[in-house]
Every structure is written in structure tokens, then in C-alpha cells.
Amino acid sequence: MALLKIHRAMDGPVVFTISGYLNTENVGELCQLIDAEPRGAVVTLDLTDLILADREAVRLLRDRERDARVVLHNCPAYIRALIAAEERL
């Protein structure tokens, strides 16, 4: 079982701090949290403590960033490389 922690800042802009492993098993939870925010709200995902993300998670991050629903903050270089690779497919 993969461990994922999501912490939402309670004041100011919407910021979710993601810690641990983001994968196929738990990416739906993150989608639900993002979708629960008001329409038009841009959600910042702070990935400082993200340890690993699988292909499904990378696709989610890419798609949500592409549709301007999320901003990736402190995004690890390997995630950026995987997003770039997904763009080329």
C-alpha cells in the first residue's frame, strides 16, 4: 500500500502540499480534492515532499496543469522530464 499525505492550507490561496507516493491507487483522491474546489480556482500543488509519482499521476499533473487548473510548485526535475516525455507521445 502506497502512502500519500495531502495537506490543504486553510488560509489564503488554495495550496495542497503533497507528500509521499502519488500513484494509480491514490491519484483519484487528489482529483476529488482538486475538483471540490470552486470553479475557476487555481490550485497550487506543492510537490516539495513528493517522493515518487507513477505514469498515471504524471498524466494527471500534466493534464491539470495544461488546462490551467493547477500550478505545480517545487516540482522535482524528474516529474518535469516525465511530463515532457508524455507531451511527446
PDB file of N, CA, C and O in Angstrom:
ATOM      1  N   MET A   1       0.843  -1.182   0.000  1.00  0.00           N
ATOM      2  CA  MET A   1       0.000   0.000   0.000  1.00  0.00           C
ATOM      3  C   MET A   1       0.889   1.246   0.000  1.00  0.00           C
ATOM      4  O   MET A   1       1.821   1.353   0.797  1.00  0.00           O
ATOM      5  N   ALA A   2       0.599   2.160  -0.875  1.00  0.00           N
ATOM      6  CA  ALA A   2       1.397   3.375  -1.015  1.00  0.00           C
ATOM      7  C   ALA A   2       0.869   4.464  -0.089  1.00  0.00           C
ATOM      8  O   ALA A   2      -0.340   4.642   0.056  1.00  0.00           O
ATOM      9  N   LEU A   3       1.779   5.177   0.526  1.00  0.00           N
ATOM     10  CA  LEU A   3       1.422   6.230   1.457  1.00  0.00           C
ATOM     11  C   LEU A   3       1.410   7.574   0.749  1.00  0.00           C
ATOM     12  O   LEU A   3       2.372   7.940   0.073  1.00  0.00           O
ATOM     13  N   LEU A   4       0.317   8.303   0.907  1.00  0.00           N
ATOM     14  CA  LEU A   4       0.186   9.637   0.355  1.00  0.00           C
ATOM     15  C   LEU A   4      -0.425  10.524   1.421  1.00  0.00           C
ATOM     16  O   LEU A   4      -1.410  10.152   2.060  1.00  0.00           O
ATOM     17  N   LYS A   5       0.158  11.693   1.613  1.00  0.00           N
ATOM     18  CA  LYS A   5      -0.405  12.691   2.514  1.00  0.00           C
ATOM     19  C   LYS A   5      -0.682  13.935   1.697  1.00  0.00           C
ATOM     20  O   LYS A   5       0.140  14.366   0.888  1.00  0.00           O
ATOM     21  N   ILE A   6      -1.860  14.506   1.922  1.00  0.00           N
ATOM     22  CA  ILE A   6      -2.236  15.743   1.256  1.00  0.00           C
ATOM     23  C   ILE A   6      -2.669  16.712   2.340  1.00  0.00           C
ATOM     24  O   ILE A   6      -3.584  16.431   3.114  1.00  0.00           O
ATOM     25  N   HIS A   7      -2.011  17.839   2.386  1.00  0.00           N
ATOM     26  CA  HIS A   7      -2.353  18.861   3.379  1.00  0.00           C
ATOM     27  C   HIS A   7      -2.829  20.093   2.639  1.00  0.00           C
ATOM     28  O   HIS A   7      -2.160  20.568   1.720  1.00  0.00           O
ATOM     29  N   ARG A   8      -3.992  20.620   3.037  1.00  0.00           N
ATOM     30  CA  ARG A   8      -4.538  21.817   2.403  1.00  0.00           C
ATOM     31  C   ARG A   8      -4.313  23.009   3.316  1.00  0.00           C
ATOM     32  O   ARG A   8      -4.678  22.980   4.491  1.00  0.00           O
ATOM     33  N   ALA A   9      -3.709  24.060   2.771  1.00  0.00           N
ATOM     34  CA  ALA A   9      -3.559  25.303   3.523  1.00  0.00           C
ATOM     35  C   ALA A   9      -4.954  25.869   3.750  1.00  0.00           C
ATOM     36  O   ALA A   9      -5.768  25.910   2.827  1.00  0.00           O
ATOM     37  N   MET A  10      -5.230  26.304   4.970  1.00  0.00           N
ATOM     38  CA  MET A  10      -6.575  26.739   5.320  1.00  0.00           C
ATOM     39  C   MET A  10      -6.808  28.236   5.150  1.00  0.00           C
ATOM     40  O   MET A  10      -7.944  28.696   5.265  1.00  0.00           O
ATOM     41  N   ASP A  11      -5.774  28.990   4.884  1.00  0.00           N
ATOM     42  CA  ASP A  11      -5.966  30.421   4.677  1.00  0.00           C
ATOM     43  C   ASP A  11      -5.237  30.847   3.408  1.00  0.00           C
ATOM     44  O   ASP A  11      -4.235  30.240   3.032  1.00  0.00           O
ATOM     45  N   GLY A  12      -5.727  31.865   2.764  1.00  0.00           N
ATOM     46  CA  GLY A  12      -5.092  32.341   1.542  1.00  0.00           C
ATOM     47  C   GLY A  12      -5.451  31.482   0.354  1.00  0.00           C
ATOM     48  O   GLY A  12      -6.496  30.832   0.336  1.00  0.00           O
ATOM     49  N   PRO A  13      -4.569  31.483  -0.655  1.00  0.00           N
ATOM     50  CA  PRO A  13      -4.847  30.704  -1.865  1.00  0.00           C
ATOM     51  C   PRO A  13      -4.877  29.204  -1.582  1.00  0.00           C
ATOM     52  O   PRO A  13      -4.357  28.735  -0.570  1.00  0.00           O
ATOM     53  N   VAL A  14      -5.491  28.471  -2.492  1.00  0.00           N
ATOM     54  CA  VAL A  14      -5.612  27.020  -2.327  1.00  0.00           C
ATOM     55  C   VAL A  14      -4.267  26.370  -2.642  1.00  0.00           C
ATOM     56  O   VAL A  14      -3.792  26.408  -3.777  1.00  0.00           O
ATOM     57  N   VAL A  15      -3.663  25.770  -1.609  1.00  0.00           N
ATOM     58  CA  VAL A  15      -2.385  25.074  -1.768  1.00  0.00           C
ATOM     59  C   VAL A  15      -2.511  23.694  -1.132  1.00  0.00           C
ATOM     60  O   VAL A  15      -2.829  23.563   0.050  1.00  0.00           O
ATOM     61  N   PHE A  16      -2.255  22.675  -1.936  1.00  0.00           N
ATOM     62  CA  PHE A  16      -2.185  21.311  -1.426  1.00  0.00           C
ATOM     63  C   PHE A  16      -0.717  20.917  -1.407  1.00  0.00           C
ATOM     64  O   PHE A  16      -0.040  20.975  -2.434  1.00  0.00           O
ATOM     65  N   THR A  17      -0.229  20.520  -0.248  1.00  0.00           N
ATOM     66  CA  THR A  17       1.132  20.006  -0.127  1.00  0.00           C
ATOM     67  C   THR A  17       1.049  18.491  -0.225  1.00  0.00           C
ATOM     68  O   THR A  17       0.370  17.838   0.568  1.00  0.00           O
ATOM     69  N   ILE A  18       1.748  17.944  -1.207  1.00  0.00           N
ATOM     70  CA  ILE A  18       1.704  16.512  -1.482  1.00  0.00           C
ATOM     71  C   ILE A  18       2.976  15.872  -0.946  1.00  0.00           C
ATOM     72  O   ILE A  18       4.084  16.303  -1.268  1.00  0.00           O
ATOM     73  N   SER A  19       2.806  14.836  -0.123  1.00  0.00           N
ATOM     74  CA  SER A  19       3.940  14.125   0.465  1.00  0.00           C
ATOM     75  C   SER A  19       3.799  12.634   0.194  1.00  0.00           C
ATOM     76  O   SER A  19       2.701  12.082   0.264  1.00  0.00           O
ATOM     77  N   GLY A  20       4.903  11.997  -0.111  1.00  0.00           N
ATOM     78  CA  GLY A  20       4.902  10.544  -0.259  1.00  0.00           C
ATOM     79  C   GLY A  20       4.836  10.100  -1.693  1.00  0.00           C
ATOM     80  O   GLY A  20       5.507  10.655  -2.562  1.00  0.00           O
ATOM     81  N   TYR A  21       4.006   9.076  -1.941  1.00  0.00           N
ATOM     82  CA  TYR A  21       3.925   8.414  -3.231  1.00  0.00           C
ATOM     83  C   TYR A  21       2.579   8.699  -3.876  1.00  0.00           C
ATOM     84  O   TYR A  21       1.532   8.402  -3.301  1.00  0.00           O
ATOM     85  N   LEU A  22       2.610   9.268  -5.057  1.00  0.00           N
ATOM     86  CA  LEU A  22       1.387   9.538  -5.816  1.00  0.00           C
ATOM     87  C   LEU A  22       1.334   8.524  -6.941  1.00  0.00           C
ATOM     88  O   LEU A  22       2.189   8.514  -7.827  1.00  0.00           O
ATOM     89  N   ASN A  23       0.311   7.664  -6.896  1.00  0.00           N
ATOM     90  CA  ASN A  23       0.244   6.599  -7.893  1.00  0.00           C
ATOM     91  C   ASN A  23      -1.184   6.284  -8.276  1.00  0.00           C
ATOM     92  O   ASN A  23      -2.120   6.940  -7.820  1.00  0.00           O
ATOM     93  N   THR A  24      -1.347   5.285  -9.110  1.00  0.00           N
ATOM     94  CA  THR A  24      -2.650   4.880  -9.623  1.00  0.00           C
ATOM     95  C   THR A  24      -3.643   4.607  -8.498  1.00  0.00           C
ATOM     96  O   THR A  24      -4.831   4.900  -8.636  1.00  0.00           O
ATOM     97  N   GLU A  25      -3.171   4.053  -7.398  1.00  0.00           N
ATOM     98  CA  GLU A  25      -4.046   3.710  -6.281  1.00  0.00           C
ATOM     99  C   GLU A  25      -4.663   4.932  -5.609  1.00  0.00           C
ATOM    100  O   GLU A  25      -5.790   4.863  -5.118  1.00  0.00           O
ATOM    101  N   ASN A  26      -3.937   6.050  -5.581  1.00  0.00           N
ATOM    102  CA  ASN A  26      -4.432   7.189  -4.813  1.00  0.00           C
ATOM    103  C   ASN A  26      -4.609   8.481  -5.611  1.00  0.00           C
ATOM    104  O   ASN A  26      -4.984   9.507  -5.042  1.00  0.00           O
ATOM    105  N   VAL A  27      -4.346   8.448  -6.909  1.00  0.00           N
ATOM    106  CA  VAL A  27      -4.471   9.662  -7.715  1.00  0.00           C
ATOM    107  C   VAL A  27      -5.918  10.155  -7.765  1.00  0.00           C
ATOM    108  O   VAL A  27      -6.160  11.353  -7.905  1.00  0.00           O
ATOM    109  N   GLY A  28      -6.866   9.247  -7.653  1.00  0.00           N
ATOM    110  CA  GLY A  28      -8.284   9.624  -7.633  1.00  0.00           C
ATOM    111  C   GLY A  28      -8.619  10.525  -6.455  1.00  0.00           C
ATOM    112  O   GLY A  28      -9.436  11.437  -6.582  1.00  0.00           O
ATOM    113  N   GLU A  29      -7.996  10.277  -5.319  1.00  0.00           N
ATOM    114  CA  GLU A  29      -8.216  11.109  -4.135  1.00  0.00           C
ATOM    115  C   GLU A  29      -7.798  12.555  -4.411  1.00  0.00           C
ATOM    116  O   GLU A  29      -8.509  13.492  -4.051  1.00  0.00           O
ATOM    117  N   LEU A  30      -6.653  12.725  -5.046  1.00  0.00           N
ATOM    118  CA  LEU A  30      -6.182  14.072  -5.374  1.00  0.00           C
ATOM    119  C   LEU A  30      -7.128  14.733  -6.374  1.00  0.00           C
ATOM    120  O   LEU A  30      -7.436  15.918  -6.245  1.00  0.00           O
ATOM    121  N   CYS A  31      -7.584  13.981  -7.361  1.00  0.00           N
ATOM    122  CA  CYS A  31      -8.542  14.515  -8.341  1.00  0.00           C
ATOM    123  C   CYS A  31      -9.804  15.018  -7.649  1.00  0.00           C
ATOM    124  O   CYS A  31     -10.302  16.096  -7.972  1.00  0.00           O
ATOM    125  N   GLN A  32     -10.313  14.253  -6.714  1.00  0.00           N
ATOM    126  CA  GLN A  32     -11.529  14.643  -5.992  1.00  0.00           C
ATOM    127  C   GLN A  32     -11.316  15.932  -5.217  1.00  0.00           C
ATOM    128  O   GLN A  32     -12.189  16.800  -5.204  1.00  0.00           O
ATOM    129  N   LEU A  33     -10.171  16.065  -4.576  1.00  0.00           N
ATOM    130  CA  LEU A  33      -9.888  17.272  -3.811  1.00  0.00           C
ATOM    131  C   LEU A  33      -9.775  18.498  -4.713  1.00  0.00           C
ATOM    132  O   LEU A  33     -10.283  19.569  -4.381  1.00  0.00           O
ATOM    133  N   ILE A  34      -9.115  18.337  -5.838  1.00  0.00           N
ATOM    134  CA  ILE A  34      -8.997  19.447  -6.788  1.00  0.00           C
ATOM    135  C   ILE A  34     -10.370  19.829  -7.323  1.00  0.00           C
ATOM    136  O   ILE A  34     -10.714  21.009  -7.388  1.00  0.00           O
ATOM    137  N   ASP A  35     -11.149  18.825  -7.704  1.00  0.00           N
ATOM    138  CA  ASP A  35     -12.469  19.076  -8.270  1.00  0.00           C
ATOM    139  C   ASP A  35     -13.448  19.667  -7.256  1.00  0.00           C
ATOM    140  O   ASP A  35     -14.429  20.300  -7.646  1.00  0.00           O
ATOM    141  N   ALA A  36     -13.196  19.469  -5.970  1.00  0.00           N
ATOM    142  CA  ALA A  36     -14.068  20.013  -4.925  1.00  0.00           C
ATOM    143  C   ALA A  36     -13.869  21.515  -4.729  1.00  0.00           C
ATOM    144  O   ALA A  36     -14.704  22.178  -4.112  1.00  0.00           O
ATOM    145  N   GLU A  37     -12.778  22.046  -5.246  1.00  0.00           N
ATOM    146  CA  GLU A  37     -12.536  23.486  -5.138  1.00  0.00           C
ATOM    147  C   GLU A  37     -13.446  24.225  -6.117  1.00  0.00           C
ATOM    148  O   GLU A  37     -13.826  23.671  -7.149  1.00  0.00           O
ATOM    149  N   PRO A  38     -13.796  25.468  -5.800  1.00  0.00           N
ATOM    150  CA  PRO A  38     -14.711  26.218  -6.674  1.00  0.00           C
ATOM    151  C   PRO A  38     -14.194  26.334  -8.103  1.00  0.00           C
ATOM    152  O   PRO A  38     -12.989  26.420  -8.340  1.00  0.00           O
ATOM    153  N   ARG A  39     -15.129  26.334  -9.048  1.00  0.00           N
ATOM    154  CA  ARG A  39     -14.767  26.513 -10.465  1.00  0.00           C
ATOM    155  C   ARG A  39     -13.995  27.811 -10.619  1.00  0.00           C
ATOM    156  O   ARG A  39     -14.336  28.827 -10.014  1.00  0.00           O
ATOM    157  N   GLY A  40     -12.972  27.768 -11.419  1.00  0.00           N
ATOM    158  CA  GLY A  40     -12.170  28.955 -11.650  1.00  0.00           C
ATOM    159  C   GLY A  40     -11.026  29.125 -10.665  1.00  0.00           C
ATOM    160  O   GLY A  40     -10.105  29.903 -10.909  1.00  0.00           O
ATOM    161  N   ALA A  41     -11.079  28.400  -9.551  1.00  0.00           N
ATOM    162  CA  ALA A  41      -9.992  28.486  -8.571  1.00  0.00           C
ATOM    163  C   ALA A  41      -8.793  27.702  -9.108  1.00  0.00           C
ATOM    164  O   ALA A  41      -8.931  26.573  -9.579  1.00  0.00           O
ATOM    165  N   VAL A  42      -7.636  28.314  -9.028  1.00  0.00           N
ATOM    166  CA  VAL A  42      -6.411  27.631  -9.423  1.00  0.00           C
ATOM    167  C   VAL A  42      -5.792  27.040  -8.166  1.00  0.00           C
ATOM    168  O   VAL A  42      -5.582  27.740  -7.176  1.00  0.00           O
ATOM    169  N   VAL A  43      -5.506  25.760  -8.215  1.00  0.00           N
ATOM    170  CA  VAL A  43      -4.966  25.035  -7.082  1.00  0.00           C
ATOM    171  C   VAL A  43      -3.453  24.897  -7.261  1.00  0.00           C
ATOM    172  O   VAL A  43      -2.983  24.444  -8.304  1.00  0.00           O
ATOM    173  N   THR A  44      -2.706  25.289  -6.245  1.00  0.00           N
ATOM    174  CA  THR A  44      -1.264  25.092  -6.268  1.00  0.00           C
ATOM    175  C   THR A  44      -0.949  23.759  -5.605  1.00  0.00           C
ATOM    176  O   THR A  44      -1.392  23.488  -4.489  1.00  0.00           O
ATOM    177  N   LEU A  45      -0.187  22.941  -6.295  1.00  0.00           N
ATOM    178  CA  LEU A  45       0.283  21.681  -5.730  1.00  0.00           C
ATOM    179  C   LEU A  45       1.755  21.857  -5.394  1.00  0.00           C
ATOM    180  O   LEU A  45       2.592  22.013  -6.283  1.00  0.00           O
ATOM    181  N   ASP A  46       2.061  21.830  -4.099  1.00  0.00           N
ATOM    182  CA  ASP A  46       3.447  21.933  -3.644  1.00  0.00           C
ATOM    183  C   ASP A  46       4.010  20.523  -3.574  1.00  0.00           C
ATOM    184  O   ASP A  46       3.596  19.718  -2.740  1.00  0.00           O
ATOM    185  N   LEU A  47       4.952  20.233  -4.453  1.00  0.00           N
ATOM    186  CA  LEU A  47       5.483  18.878  -4.585  1.00  0.00           C
ATOM    187  C   LEU A  47       6.839  18.702  -3.919  1.00  0.00           C
ATOM    188  O   LEU A  47       7.568  17.764  -4.240  1.00  0.00           O
ATOM    189  N   THR A  48       7.186  19.590  -2.999  1.00  0.00           N
ATOM    190  CA  THR A  48       8.482  19.525  -2.320  1.00  0.00           C
ATOM    191  C   THR A  48       8.738  18.152  -1.717  1.00  0.00           C
ATOM    192  O   THR A  48       9.849  17.632  -1.816  1.00  0.00           O
ATOM    193  N   ASP A  49       7.728  17.557  -1.094  1.00  0.00           N
ATOM    194  CA  ASP A  49       7.900  16.294  -0.381  1.00  0.00           C
ATOM    195  C   ASP A  49       7.408  15.079  -1.161  1.00  0.00           C
ATOM    196  O   ASP A  49       7.275  13.991  -0.601  1.00  0.00           O
ATOM    197  N   LEU A  50       7.139  15.262  -2.448  1.00  0.00           N
ATOM    198  CA  LEU A  50       6.742  14.133  -3.277  1.00  0.00           C
ATOM    199  C   LEU A  50       7.952  13.240  -3.493  1.00  0.00           C
ATOM    200  O   LEU A  50       8.997  13.703  -3.949  1.00  0.00           O
ATOM    201  N   ILE A  51       7.813  11.972  -3.170  1.00  0.00           N
ATOM    202  CA  ILE A  51       8.928  11.031  -3.293  1.00  0.00           C
ATOM    203  C   ILE A  51       8.921  10.361  -4.660  1.00  0.00           C
ATOM    204  O   ILE A  51       9.967  10.212  -5.290  1.00  0.00           O
ATOM    205  N   LEU A  52       7.748   9.962  -5.112  1.00  0.00           N
ATOM    206  CA  LEU A  52       7.654   9.219  -6.353  1.00  0.00           C
ATOM    207  C   LEU A  52       6.266   9.403  -6.946  1.00  0.00           C
ATOM    208  O   LEU A  52       5.279   9.508  -6.217  1.00  0.00           O
ATOM    209  N   ALA A  53       6.195   9.441  -8.264  1.00  0.00           N
ATOM    210  CA  ALA A  53       4.911   9.502  -8.961  1.00  0.00           C
ATOM    211  C   ALA A  53       4.958   8.527 -10.125  1.00  0.00           C
ATOM    212  O   ALA A  53       5.951   8.462 -10.850  1.00  0.00           O
ATOM    213  N   ASP A  54       3.887   7.771 -10.301  1.00  0.00           N
ATOM    214  CA  ASP A  54       3.856   6.833 -11.420  1.00  0.00           C
ATOM    215  C   ASP A  54       3.278   7.508 -12.657  1.00  0.00           C
ATOM    216  O   ASP A  54       2.926   8.687 -12.624  1.00  0.00           O
ATOM    217  N   ARG A  55       3.186   6.768 -13.724  1.00  0.00           N
ATOM    218  CA  ARG A  55       2.753   7.323 -15.011  1.00  0.00           C
ATOM    219  C   ARG A  55       1.360   7.945 -14.935  1.00  0.00           C
ATOM    220  O   ARG A  55       1.140   9.027 -15.480  1.00  0.00           O
ATOM    221  N   GLU A  56       0.434   7.288 -14.279  1.00  0.00           N
ATOM    222  CA  GLU A  56      -0.927   7.814 -14.136  1.00  0.00           C
ATOM    223  C   GLU A  56      -0.917   9.162 -13.414  1.00  0.00           C
ATOM    224  O   GLU A  56      -1.622  10.090 -13.812  1.00  0.00           O
ATOM    225  N   ALA A  57      -0.128   9.264 -12.369  1.00  0.00           N
ATOM    226  CA  ALA A  57      -0.022  10.515 -11.615  1.00  0.00           C
ATOM    227  C   ALA A  57       0.598  11.616 -12.469  1.00  0.00           C
ATOM    228  O   ALA A  57       0.152  12.763 -12.428  1.00  0.00           O
ATOM    229  N   VAL A  58       1.612  11.274 -13.232  1.00  0.00           N
ATOM    230  CA  VAL A  58       2.258  12.256 -14.113  1.00  0.00           C
ATOM    231  C   VAL A  58       1.249  12.761 -15.147  1.00  0.00           C
ATOM    232  O   VAL A  58       1.212  13.955 -15.446  1.00  0.00           O
ATOM    233  N   ARG A  59       0.446  11.873 -15.682  1.00  0.00           N
ATOM    234  CA  ARG A  59      -0.585  12.287 -16.652  1.00  0.00           C
ATOM    235  C   ARG A  59      -1.585  13.239 -16.011  1.00  0.00           C
ATOM    236  O   ARG A  59      -1.978  14.233 -16.621  1.00  0.00           O
ATOM    237  N   LEU A  60      -1.994  12.941 -14.792  1.00  0.00           N
ATOM    238  CA  LEU A  60      -2.908  13.839 -14.080  1.00  0.00           C
ATOM    239  C   LEU A  60      -2.279  15.218 -13.910  1.00  0.00           C
ATOM    240  O   LEU A  60      -2.911  16.231 -14.207  1.00  0.00           O
ATOM    241  N   LEU A  61      -1.048  15.257 -13.436  1.00  0.00           N
ATOM    242  CA  LEU A  61      -0.370  16.536 -13.230  1.00  0.00           C
ATOM    243  C   LEU A  61      -0.254  17.300 -14.542  1.00  0.00           C
ATOM    244  O   LEU A  61      -0.506  18.504 -14.592  1.00  0.00           O
ATOM    245  N   ARG A  62       0.125  16.605 -15.591  1.00  0.00           N
ATOM    246  CA  ARG A  62       0.243  17.239 -16.909  1.00  0.00           C
ATOM    247  C   ARG A  62      -1.088  17.801 -17.378  1.00  0.00           C
ATOM    248  O   ARG A  62      -1.166  18.952 -17.807  1.00  0.00           O
ATOM    249  N   ASP A  63      -2.136  16.986 -17.295  1.00  0.00           N
ATOM    250  CA  ASP A  63      -3.448  17.412 -17.788  1.00  0.00           C
ATOM    251  C   ASP A  63      -4.012  18.578 -16.987  1.00  0.00           C
ATOM    252  O   ASP A  63      -4.557  19.522 -17.559  1.00  0.00           O
ATOM    253  N   ARG A  64      -3.882  18.514 -15.682  1.00  0.00           N
ATOM    254  CA  ARG A  64      -4.416  19.596 -14.848  1.00  0.00           C
ATOM    255  C   ARG A  64      -3.612  20.882 -15.013  1.00  0.00           C
ATOM    256  O   ARG A  64      -4.168  21.979 -14.953  1.00  0.00           O
ATOM    257  N   GLU A  65      -2.320  20.748 -15.219  1.00  0.00           N
ATOM    258  CA  GLU A  65      -1.503  21.934 -15.458  1.00  0.00           C
ATOM    259  C   GLU A  65      -1.831  22.516 -16.840  1.00  0.00           C
ATOM    260  O   GLU A  65      -1.905  23.734 -17.002  1.00  0.00           O
ATOM    261  N   ARG A  66      -2.022  21.660 -17.809  1.00  0.00           N
ATOM    262  CA  ARG A  66      -2.334  22.096 -19.168  1.00  0.00           C
ATOM    263  C   ARG A  66      -3.664  22.849 -19.227  1.00  0.00           C
ATOM    264  O   ARG A  66      -3.785  23.843 -19.944  1.00  0.00           O
ATOM    265  N   ASP A  67      -4.664  22.377 -18.472  1.00  0.00           N
ATOM    266  CA  ASP A  67      -5.957  23.068 -18.508  1.00  0.00           C
ATOM    267  C   ASP A  67      -6.036  24.211 -17.491  1.00  0.00           C
ATOM    268  O   ASP A  67      -7.115  24.735 -17.214  1.00  0.00           O
ATOM    269  N   ALA A  68      -4.878  24.588 -16.940  1.00  0.00           N
ATOM    270  CA  ALA A  68      -4.748  25.734 -16.019  1.00  0.00           C
ATOM    271  C   ALA A  68      -5.548  25.550 -14.734  1.00  0.00           C
ATOM    272  O   ALA A  68      -5.936  26.529 -14.096  1.00  0.00           O
ATOM    273  N   ARG A  69      -5.791  24.318 -14.360  1.00  0.00           N
ATOM    274  CA  ARG A  69      -6.494  24.038 -13.105  1.00  0.00           C
ATOM    275  C   ARG A  69      -5.523  23.996 -11.931  1.00  0.00           C
ATOM    276  O   ARG A  69      -5.892  24.323 -10.804  1.00  0.00           O
ATOM    277  N   VAL A  70      -4.271  23.589 -12.198  1.00  0.00           N
ATOM    278  CA  VAL A  70      -3.264  23.543 -11.137  1.00  0.00           C
ATOM    279  C   VAL A  70      -1.974  24.228 -11.584  1.00  0.00           C
ATOM    280  O   VAL A  70      -1.672  24.347 -12.772  1.00  0.00           O
ATOM    281  N   VAL A  71      -1.237  24.667 -10.576  1.00  0.00           N
ATOM    282  CA  VAL A  71       0.116  25.178 -10.757  1.00  0.00           C
ATOM    283  C   VAL A  71       1.008  24.254  -9.948  1.00  0.00           C
ATOM    284  O   VAL A  71       0.740  23.995  -8.775  1.00  0.00           O
ATOM    285  N   LEU A  72       2.062  23.760 -10.567  1.00  0.00           N
ATOM    286  CA  LEU A  72       2.990  22.872  -9.871  1.00  0.00           C
ATOM    287  C   LEU A  72       4.109  23.713  -9.273  1.00  0.00           C
ATOM    288  O   LEU A  72       4.835  24.404  -9.987  1.00  0.00           O
ATOM    289  N   HIS A  73       4.236  23.643  -7.962  1.00  0.00           N
ATOM    290  CA  HIS A  73       5.239  24.414  -7.232  1.00  0.00           C
ATOM    291  C   HIS A  73       6.263  23.434  -6.657  1.00  0.00           C
ATOM    292  O   HIS A  73       5.899  22.377  -6.142  1.00  0.00           O
ATOM    293  N   ASN A  74       7.539  23.791  -6.747  1.00  0.00           N
ATOM    294  CA  ASN A  74       8.614  22.913  -6.265  1.00  0.00           C
ATOM    295  C   ASN A  74       8.540  21.536  -6.916  1.00  0.00           C
ATOM    296  O   ASN A  74       8.699  20.505  -6.261  1.00  0.00           O
ATOM    297  N   CYS A  75       8.294  21.550  -8.213  1.00  0.00           N
ATOM    298  CA  CYS A  75       8.144  20.302  -8.965  1.00  0.00           C
ATOM    299  C   CYS A  75       9.522  19.684  -9.204  1.00  0.00           C
ATOM    300  O   CYS A  75      10.397  20.334  -9.777  1.00  0.00           O
ATOM    301  N   PRO A  76       9.725  18.429  -8.769  1.00  0.00           N
ATOM    302  CA  PRO A  76      11.012  17.766  -8.994  1.00  0.00           C
ATOM    303  C   PRO A  76      11.341  17.675 -10.481  1.00  0.00           C
ATOM    304  O   PRO A  76      10.450  17.546 -11.320  1.00  0.00           O
ATOM    305  N   ALA A  77      12.616  17.742 -10.790  1.00  0.00           N
ATOM    306  CA  ALA A  77      13.074  17.697 -12.180  1.00  0.00           C
ATOM    307  C   ALA A  77      12.619  16.424 -12.887  1.00  0.00           C
ATOM    308  O   ALA A  77      12.297  16.459 -14.075  1.00  0.00           O
ATOM    309  N   TYR A  78      12.589  15.296 -12.170  1.00  0.00           N
ATOM    310  CA  TYR A  78      12.188  14.051 -12.834  1.00  0.00           C
ATOM    311  C   TYR A  78      10.719  14.094 -13.244  1.00  0.00           C
ATOM    312  O   TYR A  78      10.347  13.495 -14.253  1.00  0.00           O
ATOM    313  N   ILE A  79       9.878  14.792 -12.481  1.00  0.00           N
ATOM    314  CA  ILE A  79       8.463  14.932 -12.843  1.00  0.00           C
ATOM    315  C   ILE A  79       8.358  15.783 -14.112  1.00  0.00           C
ATOM    316  O   ILE A  79       7.610  15.448 -15.030  1.00  0.00           O
ATOM    317  N   ARG A  80       9.111  16.886 -14.156  1.00  0.00           N
ATOM    318  CA  ARG A  80       9.111  17.742 -15.358  1.00  0.00           C
ATOM    319  C   ARG A  80       9.575  16.941 -16.569  1.00  0.00           C
ATOM    320  O   ARG A  80       9.008  17.081 -17.652  1.00  0.00           O
ATOM    321  N   ALA A  81      10.592  16.107 -16.403  1.00  0.00           N
ATOM    322  CA  ALA A  81      11.090  15.288 -17.506  1.00  0.00           C
ATOM    323  C   ALA A  81      10.025  14.286 -17.964  1.00  0.00           C
ATOM    324  O   ALA A  81       9.852  14.069 -19.163  1.00  0.00           O
ATOM    325  N   LEU A  82       9.319  13.682 -17.017  1.00  0.00           N
ATOM    326  CA  LEU A  82       8.260  12.732 -17.369  1.00  0.00           C
ATOM    327  C   LEU A  82       7.095  13.431 -18.053  1.00  0.00           C
ATOM    328  O   LEU A  82       6.514  12.890 -18.993  1.00  0.00           O
ATOM    329  N   ILE A  83       6.747  14.629 -17.590  1.00  0.00           N
ATOM    330  CA  ILE A  83       5.677  15.396 -18.237  1.00  0.00           C
ATOM    331  C   ILE A  83       6.085  15.720 -19.667  1.00  0.00           C
ATOM    332  O   ILE A  83       5.275  15.588 -20.585  1.00  0.00           O
ATOM    333  N   ALA A  84       7.322  16.140 -19.866  1.00  0.00           N
ATOM    334  CA  ALA A  84       7.815  16.443 -21.216  1.00  0.00           C
ATOM    335  C   ALA A  84       7.760  15.200 -22.102  1.00  0.00           C
ATOM    336  O   ALA A  84       7.392  15.285 -23.273  1.00  0.00           O
ATOM    337  N   ALA A  85       8.124  14.059 -21.547  1.00  0.00           N
ATOM    338  CA  ALA A  85       8.080  12.805 -22.307  1.00  0.00           C
ATOM    339  C   ALA A  85       6.650  12.457 -22.684  1.00  0.00           C
ATOM    340  O   ALA A  85       6.405  12.002 -23.801  1.00  0.00           O
ATOM    341  N   GLU A  86       5.706  12.660 -21.784  1.00  0.00           N
ATOM    342  CA  GLU A  86       4.284  12.400 -22.066  1.00  0.00           C
ATOM    343  C   GLU A  86       3.784  13.335 -23.173  1.00  0.00           C
ATOM    344  O   GLU A  86       2.973  12.931 -24.007  1.00  0.00           O
ATOM    345  N   GLU A  87       4.259  14.565 -23.181  1.00  0.00           N
ATOM    346  CA  GLU A  87       3.851  15.525 -24.208  1.00  0.00           C
ATOM    347  C   GLU A  87       4.277  15.056 -25.600  1.00  0.00           C
ATOM    348  O   GLU A  87       3.592  15.322 -26.587  1.00  0.00           O
ATOM    349  N   ARG A  88       5.395  14.367 -25.671  1.00  0.00           N
ATOM    350  CA  ARG A  88       5.909  13.915 -26.965  1.00  0.00           C
ATOM    351  C   ARG A  88       5.193  12.677 -27.483  1.00  0.00           C
ATOM    352  O   ARG A  88       5.351  12.330 -28.654  1.00  0.00           O
ATOM    353  N   LEU A  89       4.413  12.004 -26.650  1.00  0.00           N
ATOM    354  CA  LEU A  89       3.720  10.776 -27.084  1.00  0.00           C
ATOM    355  C   LEU A  89       2.525  11.098 -27.940  1.00  0.00           C
ATOM    356  O   LEU A  89       1.827  10.190 -28.391  1.00  0.00           O
TER     357      LEU A  89
END
